[in-house]
Amino acid sequence: MRITVLAHLEREGSSQRDEVIGQVAAALRRKGHQVSILGVHASLSKLLSGLRRRRPDLIFNLLETCGRKELGAAGLAGILTLLGIPSTGGGPGEIYIQQDKALAQKLLAFEKLRYPNFMVFTPDADLETGGKLRFPLFVKPLHMEASINVNGNSLVRNAQDLLRRIRQLHADVNDAVLVEEYIEGREIYAGIVGNHDPLVLPPVEMDCFRLCNGAPHIVDAAAKWQENSKRYKGTHPAVAQLPDELCARLQKVALEAYRALRVRDYGRVDLRLAEDGAIYVIEVTASCYLEKSSEFVTAAAAAGLDYVSLINKIAELAVERQERLVHSASR
């Protein structure tokens, strides 16, 4: 196939790209596909002209934002849908639901899945509740992913610190703020690949026990991205060592959350295993990060899927999904 890997540029004209872009492109080429990379910053016209020139059979979508706002992924998916070009990952509706964490939790509630009680504070002072809250609380942007603006101040233990953190986030990211009860426990990630018959990958646990001074087990922005930080060096993902029964329960909850939020092709469900054994869904990330050292790729390897096989499986799933739609429409 002709496959275009759609990727984000930090600024117009930049040549710097996330290493995952080259990794995905190389994996697709290994299977004989004709692969091009289209880097886009904030220009819709360049996106459209680039796709017209390339005429891809499939778009491997690594573009998490589009336009001059941080939250353009749903709009981008809508454009690709209107263009009629098959692409990996969710459509506009699915992405919108997954980006609005409060809306996602309401769907989880309908499916009777546990999640932390929460409140949403909007910049214009509207308030939305999802259960009674008890300190300590965890405070983060409602829509942002990848632990953006999550740091040591995100865990608050009194009302004064809570209000201070809400005001700070409103000023910094111009987003509504999600306030959740903090669930003490083990951080577990469950990757899933597939649509009609999804494969739940072996759970991966984020080992936070090397964090010093009794620091809370939180994977913040520093732990994810700042390689020279103590937080990064103090956390380590590895395939979870779990009893079979517990592993099966975690995978079942993850699959139910994946289906509830209509994730397509692949995604990751972040769970907390509380000290009393309860399993909470913290977040569902569709089209999760595919860099070779990521938790998702680690889990795939444990399931016997090497990197080349994983990336090409995702491409195949997107094509199969599109073929089913065409077949259904022609009946």
N, C-alpha and C positions, 0 to 999 in steps of 0.2 A: 504494500500500500504506500501511497504518498501520505506521510504523517507530518504534521506541523506541531512542534512543541511550542506552546504559547507560554511566554514567560514575562515577568515583570522587570522593568528597568527602574532603578532608584531615581534616575533623572534622565531627561532627554539627552540623547547622544552618548550616554554612558556605555562603556564597554565592559563594565564590571557586572558579573552575573553570579548568582548563587551556584555553587558547585553541583547541586542536584540537577540542574538543567543539562549539563554535559553528560552526567551519569545516565540520565533517562534516555537522552538521544543516542548514546553509545549502545545502551542495552537494546534499543529498537533496531539499530543498524545491524547488530549481531544476528538478528533474525531475517535480514535481507530487505528491510523496509527502506524506502527512500525518505530520509528525514531532513527537515529544515527547522531552523529555530527562528521564531518571530518574537523579538523583544519589544515590548510596548510600555510606554510610560503613562501619558495622560491624553493621548491623541486617538480619538475614535476613528478619524479619517485614516490614520496610518494603520490602525488595526484592520479596517475594512480593505484598504488597498493592498496590504500585505497578504491577506487571505485570498483576495482576487488573483494576485499574481501566482500564488503557490497552488491554488486549486486542490487543497488536500482532500483525501478520502476520509481522514480522521484527524481531529485535533486532540492532542494530549495536553490537557489544560492544567498548567502550573501557575496560572495567573490568578493570584488571590485578591487582587484589587484592580480596579480600572477607573480611570478618570481622576479628578482632582480631590476626591474624597476617599477616605480610608475604606469605606464600605461600598465597593463597587462590584463585588463578585456576583451578586444576584442579577444586577443589570447586565453584566457581561454574559452570564448564562442565558439570559433572555435574548440577547443579540444573536448568540450562536444558535439558539433554538429557531429564531426567525429566519436565519440564513439557511437552515436545514442541513448544516454540516454536523455529522456525528462527532461527539466530544466526550471525553472521559469525565466522570464525576456528576454532580447533581445538576438539575435544572433550576430555574429561577425560584420556583416555589420551595423546593427542598432546601436550597441554600439560605433563603430568607428565614425559614423556620429555624435552621441550625444556628444562624448568626444571632437570632434573638433568644438569648438563653432563658429568659423568663417564659416565653412562648413555648420553647422546647420542654421546659419542666412541666408545663400544663399538659402537654401531650403525654409525658411520662406518667403524670398523675392519672390520666385517663386509663393508661395501661397498667395501673397499680404497681408501678415501679418506684422504689424509694429514691428520694433526692433530698438535699438539704432544704429546710424551710428558708424562705427568702423574702426580701422586700426589694422593690425597684424605686429608686429616687431619680426623677428626671430633672433636667436643668430648670424647667419652668415650674418646679415644686409639686408636680403630680406625684402621687404615691400609689404603688401597687403592692399588694401583700400576697404571700403564699404560705401562710402558717405563722404561728407565734415564734418569735426569735428569742434566743438566749445567748448571752456572751459565753465564750469569745465568738466573734463574727469575722467573716472573710469578705473583703471589699474589693471589687474589681469592675472594670468597664463592662457594660451589658453586652456589647457586640464584638469587642476585640478578641483576637485569638493569639496564640503563640506566647501567652503570658505577658503581653504588652501591658506596661504600667502595673505589673504585679511585683512587689518588692517587700522589704522588711516592714513597711508601714501598712501592708494590706491586712494583716491580722490585728484586730483591735479588741480591747478588753473592757472598754468603758464608753459611755455616750459621748464624752468630750472628744476622744480620739476618733470615734466613728464620724461625727459631724465634720471634724477637721479633714478627714480623709475623703469624705464625699465632696466637700467643697474643692479640694485639691484636684480630684479627678474631673469634676465638672469644668474646671479652668484649663486643665492640661489637654484633655482629649475631646471635649465638647460632646460627650456621650452620656447617656443615662448610666446610672451606677447600680450594679447588682450587689446586694448585701445578703450573704448566706451564713447560716450557722456553720461553724467550723467543725468538721468531722475528724476527730482524732483517729488515726489508724494507718493502715498500709496503703500506699499508692500503687494501684494496679492498672495497667493498660491492656486492653483486649483489642487486637486488630482483627478485622473481618474483610474477606475478599469474596465478592459474588453478589448476585441479584436473586434469582429464583431459588437457588440452592447454595446459600452462602457458606463459606468455610470460616469457622472461628479459629483464629491462630492461637497457639499457646500463650497464655497471659505473661506479660513482662512486668516485673516489679521494679519500681524506682527505689533503689537502696539509698536511704538518706541517713543511715546510722553513722556515717563518718562526719556528719556535720558537728561542729564543735559547740561547746557551751550550751548544750541542751536546746539548740535552735529548732524551731518547729519544722516538721517534715513537709515543706512546701517547695514545689518546683517553680521558682519564680523566674523572671527574665534573666537574672544573672546565672542561675543554675542551668538554664537552657542554652544561653548564647555567649556568655563571657568566659572564654576558655581559661583565662588566667585568674579568675576569681576563686575565692575559697568555696563559694556556693557550688560552682561548677565542679571543682575538684572533690567536693564532699558528697556528691551524688553520683550514682552509677546504675544504669539500667541493666537488668539481666533477666533471663527467663526465670519466672517465679518457681520456687520449689514448694509445691503445694500438695496436700493429699488429693487423691483423685476425686473424691466427692466434692471438696471445696472448689477445685478447679472447674468441675462440671457446673457448679452453681454460678460461678463467676462468668463462665462462658454463656450460660443460659440468659442471665440478666443482660449481658452485653448484646447478645443477638436480639433480644426483645427490644432494647433501646434503639439498636440499628434499624430495625424494621419500623418502629414507632415513628422515627423521624425521617423515614423514606430515604435513607442513604443509598446511593447508587454506586456500584462498581467496587468501591473500597472505602474504608474509613477506620477510625479508632474510637473506642469508647473508654473514657477515663473513669475509673471506679475508685471508691474508698472502701476498704474492708475494715469496718469499725471493730473496736476491741471486744464488743459483744457478739461478733460474727455477722452483724447486719451488713448488707451490701448496698451502697449508695451510688447512683449514677451522678457524677460530677459534671461531665461534659461529653458531648458527642461531636467528634471532629470528622466531617466528611472530607474526602480528598486530602488526607493527612500528609505530613511531610515524608518524602520518599528518599531522602539522602541515605547513603549506604550504611551509615552508623546509627540511623534512627531506630527508635523502639519498634516501629512497625516492621522495618526490614529485618531487625533482629528476630522478631517473632516469626516472620515468614521463613527465615532460614531454619529455625527450630522445627518448622512444619515440613521441611524438605523442599522449600521453594527458594532456589538461588535467585540472585538479583535479576538476571536476564529473564528468567522464567516469570518472575513476579511482575515486572514491568510489562512484558508482552501479554501476560494473562489479563491485566487491567485493560490493555488496548482491545483484546479479543472480547472482553465482556461488554465494552462500549459498543462495539460493532454488532454483537449479537442482540443487544438491547434495541438498537436502531432497526435491525432486520425484523425483530418481532413487531415493532410498531408499524412498519411498512406492511407486513403481512396482515396484521389485524385491520389496518385501514383499507386493504384491498378486498376484504371479504364481502 
